[in-house]
Amino acid sequence: MATLPTTRKVAKSKRKVPDYLIYEMMDGKPIYYRDYQSVLNKTKTLEQVIGCSSLQAVIITYLLRTIFRSIDDKKYHVLTNEIGNHIDAGNNLSNDIAIFDKTLLTPDKINKKYPDVPPKIVIVIDTEADVSELTGFGYVYKKSKKLLDFGVERVIWIMINTQTVTVIEPNRDWQVREWNSDITIMNGQTVNIAQYLADEGIVVDE
């Protein structure tokens, strides 16, 4: 009597995600760009996923223009373009704007790698990260804590969907405000995002 061949289930290997879809590293694990799965499935292009919206770009430009008007560029570097921070071997975090004291980010530390010294101020507009495993709040909390523990003095999160600004500082309660408030960046310098957008005639859907 012939015996039937046994069948063995072969587990499907998990699809490898290319390194160019990694937004940052946290605790040794990659955090991918939001909608990275759409790139893998070829329903979106890489540029659609990693690029920022026109509204994000306008807000970043407004912040940078305001900062550059009053900051002492002999004392500080104001860096943008998703400037990263190398905290340790397992943590490379990405920021939209980072203000560094030049006594820490000295010329010998400016190279082709992420800075390994803490910025004074970090600003993040929304986030390009896929936060499905952490939840939005969990991601903001965990990233902010790592930045503060590293030595950052103030982390500012600007959330477009909720039109809020959250200011996080060491040993202080989080300050969550609507973005029509005056928000201090540093040294008494303030921005008011809602007022700026209104002055430009830009309407943001709620």
Beta strands, then each sheet from edge to edge (+ up, - down):
strand 1: 22-26
strand 2: 29-32
strand 3: 76-79
strand 4: 83-88
strand 5: 91-95
strand 6: 97-101
strand 7: 121-125
strand 8: 154-159
strand 9: 164-168
strand 10: 175-178
strand 11: 183-186
strand 12: 189-191
sheet 1: 1+ 2-
sheet 2: 3+ 6- 7+ 8+ 9- 10+
sheet 3: 4+ 5-
sheet 4: 11+ 12-
end
